[in-house]
């Protein structure tokens, strides 16, 4: 399942256009009058929302939360995600992204929560991750980032809770 939250601030016309495009892609749309947020839920079941449609969807500048765990998202899709300047939370757990994809995330200055567990990223991503200075939470458990790489990230992001290889060692069987 893909889960999106769009924060308030969209003009009525833009909101309708975006919502229409997301509905065409198979998303369920929920409006919350109390918070003035639009939540988009996309079912990843057979014949439903396809991750490869991300590139074809309109830019969604006020998107604040994007959960794409356990999807077929890849490094090329992260180019589109890297343009979402209002993104505060991004979950890419259990996907096929690599260090090449992480490069696309370097300009996400609003990012507070980033979950990359069980991906193939390595110490080559340490500099990019350490540059996301407003992160409050970073999950790199189950990745190929070494304990030394994690320690470097922790020094670069002293305010962040870093969950990773030194915290939860990778199990080899």
PAGUTI-105915 format. One record per atom (N, C-alpha, C): residue in three letters; x, y, z. Coordinates in pm, whole numbers, plus 32768, in hexadecimal, padded with zeros to 4 digits. Example, Ala and Ser with C-alpha at 12.3 -4.5 7.8 and 13.67 -1.06 7.14 Angstrom:
BEGIN
ALA85277DC7830C/ALA84CE7E3E830C/ALA85287EB6830C/SER85057F1F82C4/SER85577F9682CA/SER850A80038313/
***
This chain:
BEGIN
UNK80547F8B8000/UNK800080008000/UNK8059807C8000/UNK803180DF7FB7/UNK807481607FB8/UNK801981C08003/UNK805282128057/UNK8004826E80A8/UNK803F82F98097/UNK7FEC835A8075/UNK801783E3805F/UNK7FC6844280B4/UNK800184AE80E0/UNK7FB7851A811F/UNK7FE2859B80DB/UNK7F8085E980AC/UNK7F9D866B8072/UNK7F7086D480D6/UNK7FCA872B80FD/UNK7FAB8794815D/UNK7F558800811D/UNK7F1A88518171/UNK7EC988C28141/UNK7F20892080EF/UNK7EE1897780A5/UNK7F2989D98057/UNK7F1289CB7FC2/UNK7ED6895F7F98/UNK7EB9894E7F0A/UNK7E4089A37EE6/UNK7E4889E57E76/UNK7DD58A2F7E45/UNK7D6889CA7E1E/UNK7CEC89F27E23/UNK7C7C89997E07/UNK7C8D89567D7E/UNK7CB189A17D17/UNK7CC089677C92/UNK7D3089007C90/UNK7DA389257CCA/UNK7E1588C97CCC/UNK7DF0884A7D18/UNK7DAF885A7D89/UNK7D8987E87DDB/UNK7D2F878B7D8C/UNK7CCB87C07D47/UNK7C72876C7CF9/UNK7CBD87247C89/UNK7D18876B7C45/UNK7D65872F7BD8/UNK7DBD86BE7C0D/UNK7E0386D87C7C/UNK7E5986717CB6/UNK7E0885FA7CE5/UNK7D9C86157D2B/UNK7D4885A97D5E/UNK7D1285567CEB/UNK7CE885967C81/UNK7CB5854F7C0C/UNK7D2084F47BD0/UNK7D9A85277BC4/UNK7E0884D77B8C/UNK7E2884607BE6/UNK7E2B84767C69/UNK7E4784097CC6/UNK7DD883A17CC2/UNK7D5A83CE7CB7/UNK7CEB836F7CAF/UNK7CF4831C7C30/UNK7D1B835A7BC1/UNK7D2D830E7B44/UNK7D9882A37B53/UNK7DFD82BF7BA8/UNK7E68825E7BBF/UNK7E3F81F17C21/UNK7DC781FD7C5B/UNK7D9681957CB4/UNK7D9A81B77D47/UNK7DB782337D6B/UNK7DBF825A7DF8/UNK7D3582757E31/UNK7D2682597EB1/UNK7CAF827E7EFD/UNK7CCD83067F3B/UNK7C7183637F33/UNK7C8783EC7F63/UNK7C2D84077FDA/UNK7C6984398047/UNK7C1F845B80C0/UNK7C3D84EC80E3/UNK7BD4853D80F3/UNK7BE385C98119/UNK7BCA85D581AF/UNK7C20861D81F5/UNK7C0F86358284/UNK7BF986CA8298/UNK7B7C86F082B1/UNK7B5B877E82C3/UNK7B9A87B98340/UNK7BB1876683A7/UNK7BEB87988423/UNK7C7C87C38412/UNK7CCA877483C8/UNK7D59879383B7/UNK7D7587D58331/UNK7D1187DA82D9/UNK7D2188108253/UNK7D8D87C58205/UNK7D918741821A/UNK7DEE86EC81D2/UNK7DA286908174/UNK7DE58668810B/UNK7DB0860480B0/UNK7E08858980BF/UNK7DCC851780DB/UNK7E16849A80E5/UNK7DF88447806B/UNK7E608413802D/UNK7E5283BD7FB9/UNK7E8783347FDE/UNK7E3682CF7FCE/UNK7E6082477FEB/UNK7E5981F87F69/UNK7EC981BB7F45/UNK7ECE816F7EC9/UNK7EE680DC7EE9/UNK7E8C80897EBE/UNK7E947FFA7ED5/UNK7EF47FBC7E70/UNK7F547F6D7EA1/UNK7FB57F2E7E48/UNK7F897EA37E1B/UNK7F0E7E7F7E32/UNK7EDC7DFC7E0B/UNK7EDB7DEB7D73/UNK7EC37D717D45/UNK7EC47D557CB5/UNK7E657DB27C69/UNK7E967DEC7BFE/UNK7E447E437BAA/UNK7E2B7ECB7BE5/UNK7E6B7EEA7C52/UNK7E567F6A7C96/UNK7EC77FCA7C76/UNK7EDF80277CD1/UNK7F44808F7CBD/UNK7FCC80517C9E/UNK800F80857C3B/UNK809380557C14/UNK80FA80C17C32/UNK8168809C7C71/UNK81D080FB7C92/UNK8207813F7C15/UNK820A80F87BA5/UNK824181357B2C/UNK81EE81AB7AFB/UNK817981BF7B34/UNK812782327B0F/UNK815382B27B56/UNK81AA82A87BBA/UNK81D6831F7C02/UNK820C83897BA3/UNK826083617B46/UNK829E83C07AEA/UNK823684097A95/UNK81C383CC7A7F/UNK815C84077A29/UNK80F7845D7A74/UNK80FD845B7AF8/UNK809F84AA7B47/UNK80CE853A7B4F/UNK807085967B61/UNK809886237B6A/UNK80EC863A7BE6/UNK8142869E7BE1/UNK819186C37C56/UNK813286E27CC8/UNK815586B77D3C/UNK810186C67DB2/UNK815387107E1B/UNK815F87947E0F/UNK81BD87DF7E61/UNK819F87E07EF6/UNK812487C87F1F/UNK810187CF7FAC/UNK80F787457FEC/UNK812B86E07FA9/UNK812A86597FE0/UNK818786568059/UNK8154862780CC/UNK81A586298146/UNK81D0859E8175/UNK818285398159/UNK81A384B18186/UNK819384518111/UNK81F683FD80FD/UNK81F3839E808F/UNK822C831A80C0/UNK81D982B480C3/UNK8202823080F0/UNK81FD81D0807A/UNK827181A08052/UNK827B81487FDE/UNK82C080C48003/UNK82BA809F8080/UNK82F9802380AE/UNK82BF7FAB8066/UNK83167F4A804D/UNK82F07ECB800F/UNK82AD7EDE7F87/UNK82DB7F407F3B/UNK82A77F557EB5/UNK83187F3C7E51/UNK82F97F487DD3/UNK835D7F347D6A/UNK83A67FB57D47/UNK83A580167DA0/UNK83EA80957D88/UNK847E807B7D6B/UNK84B680CB7D12/UNK854480B97CF2/UNK858B813F7CEF/UNK860A813D7CD1/UNK865D81B77CD2/UNK862682237C76/UNK85F381FE7C03/UNK85BD82617BA4/UNK854382AA7BDD/UNK84F082637C2A/UNK847A82A17C68/UNK84A2830C7CCD/UNK851782FD7D09/UNK8541835D7D6F/UNK856283E67D33/UNK857683ED7CB2/UNK8588846F7C70/UNK850A84C27C82/UNK849584867C6D/UNK841484CB7C80/UNK840284F07D12/UNK842084937D6B/UNK840F84AB7DFA/UNK846D851A7E29/UNK84E485227DF1/UNK854585887E17/UNK851786167DFB/UNK84AE86267DAD/UNK847986AC7D90/UNK840A86D67DF0/UNK83E986827E50/UNK837B869E7EAD/UNK83B286EA7F26/UNK83C1876C7F17/UNK840487BF7F7B/UNK83BF87C68002/UNK833F87A7800A/UNK82F687AE808A/UNK82F4872880D3/UNK833586C4809A/UNK8331863E80D4/UNK8372863D815E/UNK8327860E81C1/UNK83578606824B/UNK837685778275/UNK833085178239/UNK8340848C825E/UNK8343843681E0/UNK83A983DF81D7/UNK83B783898162/UNK83E082FE8191/UNK8393829A816B/UNK83B1820F818D/UNK83CA81C0810D/UNK8442818B8104/UNK846A813B8090/UNK849D80B280BC/UNK846F8083812F/UNK849A80038165/UNK847E7F938102/UNK84D67F318100/UNK84BF7EB780B1/UNK84A67ED4801E/UNK84F47F2F7FE6/UNK84EC7F4D7F57/UNK85747F337F18/UNK857C7F427E96/UNK85F97F257E4F/UNK86507FA07E3A/UNK863B800A7E87/UNK868C80817E72/UNK871C80697E9F/UNK877680B77E63/UNK880580AC7E7F/UNK884081367E97/UNK88C2813C7E9F/UNK890781BB7EB3/UNK88E6821F7E44/UNK88D581EF7DCB/UNK88B282487D5A/UNK882D828E7D73/UNK87CE82487DA9/UNK874C82837DC6/UNK875282E77E38/UNK87A282C97E9E/UNK87AD83237F11/UNK87E183AC7EE6/UNK883183B27E7F/UNK886384337E4C/UNK87F084927E2B/UNK877F845D7DFE/UNK870B84B17DDB/UNK86C884F07E55/UNK86E984C17ECC/UNK86A984F27F46/UNK86F385667F86/UNK8766858A7F53/UNK87BE85EC7F94/UNK878186767FA5/UNK871E869D7F55/UNK86E287227F60/UNK866087247FB0/UNK863F86B87FF1/UNK85C386B18040/UNK85DC86ED80CA/UNK85E4877080CF/UNK860A87B6814A/UNK859E87B781B5/UNK852287968193/UNK84B6878F81F5/UNK84AA87058234/UNK84F886A58204/UNK84ED861B8231/UNK8511860D82C5/UNK84B685D08312/UNK84CB85BB83A2/UNK84D7852683C2/UNK849484D18374/UNK84948441838D/UNK84B483F9830A/UNK851B83A5830C/UNK8544835C8295/UNK855D82CB82BC/UNK851882718279/UNK852281E38298/UNK85578199821C/UNK85CF8163822A/UNK8613812081BB/UNK863A809181DF/UNK85FB80578244/UNK86237FD28271/UNK86107F6B8202/UNK86667F088206/UNK86627E9881A8/UNK866A7EC38116/UNK86C17F2480FC/UNK86E17F4C8073/UNK87757F2D805E/UNK87A67F417FE5/UNK88317F1E7FC7/UNK888F7F977FCF/UNK886A7FFE801B/UNK88C380718026/UNK893F804C8078/UNK89AC8094805C/UNK8A2C8078809B/UNK8A6580F880D8/UNK8AE080F18103/UNK8B238168813A/UNK8B3081D880D2/UNK8B1D81B98054/UNK8B2082217FEC/UNK8AAE82867FFF/UNK8A478263804A/UNK89D582BD8064/UNK89E7831180E1/UNK8A4F82F9812D/UNK8A62833D81AD/UNK8A6483D4819E/UNK8AAC8407813C/UNK8AB78499812B/UNK8A2F84D7810C/UNK89E1849A80B5/UNK895D84CF8094/UNK890384CA810F/UNK890084598154/UNK88AA844C81C9/UNK88D584AC8237/UNK895584BA824B/UNK8987851882AF/UNK896D85A9828D/UNK895285C5820E/UNK8933864D81E2/UNK88A1867481F7/UNK884E8615821C/UNK87C086318237/UNK87B4865E82C8/UNK87E186D882E2/UNK87FB8708836A/UNK877F871883C2/UNK87088715838A/UNK868F872283DC/UNK864F869C83FE/UNK8691862E83D9/UNK865B85AA83FA/UNK865385998490/UNK85E3856384BB/UNK85CE85408549/UNK85D684A9855C/UNK85BA845F84EE/UNK85BB83CE84F4/UNK85EE8396846F/UNK864D833A8479/UNK868582F98403/UNK869382658421/UNK8652821183D1/UNK865B818083E3/UNK86AC8146836F/UNK872381148390/UNK877A80D5832D/UNK879780448354/UNK8741800B83A9/UNK87557F8083D2/UNK87437F23835B/UNK87907EB8835B/UNK87857E5782EF/UNK87C07E86826C/UNK880F7EF2826F/UNK88527F2281F6/UNK88E37EF381F8/UNK89307F1E8194/UNK89BD7EFC818D/UNK8A167F6B81C5/UNK89D77FC9820B/UNK8A268032824D/UNK8A6B7FF382C6/UNK8AED800882CF/UNK8B3D7FCC833A/UNK8B26801683BD/UNK8B4B7FD8842C/UNK8B43801F84AC/UNK8B9480A184AA/UNK8C0380A28464/UNK8C52811D8458/UNK8C078187840A/UNK8BC1815F83A1/UNK8B6F81BC8354/UNK8AFE81F483A8/UNK8AC0819E83F8/UNK8A5581CB8450/UNK8A8C823084B6/UNK8B00821584EE/UNK8B3B8271854F/UNK8B5682F98510/UNK8B8282FA8493/UNK8B988378844D/UNK8B1583C4843B/UNK8AAC837E8414/UNK8A2883BE8406/UNK89FD83F7848D/UNK8A0F83AC84F8/UNK89E783DB857C/UNK8A33845985A4/UNK8AB28463857E/UNK8AFE84DE859A/UNK8ACC85528545/UNK8AA5853684C9/UNK8A74859E846E/UNK89E685CB8493/UNK8998857184D1/UNK890C858C84F5/UNK88F78573858A/UNK893485C285E1/UNK892985A68671/UNK889B85AE86A8/UNK884185F58664/UNK87B786028692/UNK8760858D8668/UNK879385368612/UNK874284CB85D8/UNK874F84488626/UNK86E184008629/UNK86E08378865C/UNK8702831F85E5/UNK877C82E785E5/UNK87A982948576/UNK87A0820285A0/UNK874E81B88558/UNK873D81298571/UNK878780E38500/UNK87E880918523/UNK8834805584B7/UNK88827FDA84DD/UNK88EC7FC48492/UNK893B7F4B849E/UNK897B7F3E8527/UNK89A97FAC8560/UNK89E57FA685E4/UNK897A7F90864F/UNK89017FBE8635/UNK88927FAD8692/UNK88527F248683/UNK88387EFD8606/UNK87FA7E7D85E5/UNK884F7E38857C/UNK88B37DEB85A6/UNK890E7DAF8545/UNK88C57D5A84DE/UNK88F97D5A8464/UNK88C17D0783F8/UNK88DA7C75841B/UNK88737C258410/UNK88817B95842C/UNK88AC7B5083AD/UNK89137AFF83B6/UNK89407AB18342/UNK89217A20835E/UNK88E079E082FE/UNK88B879558311/UNK88E57905829A/
***
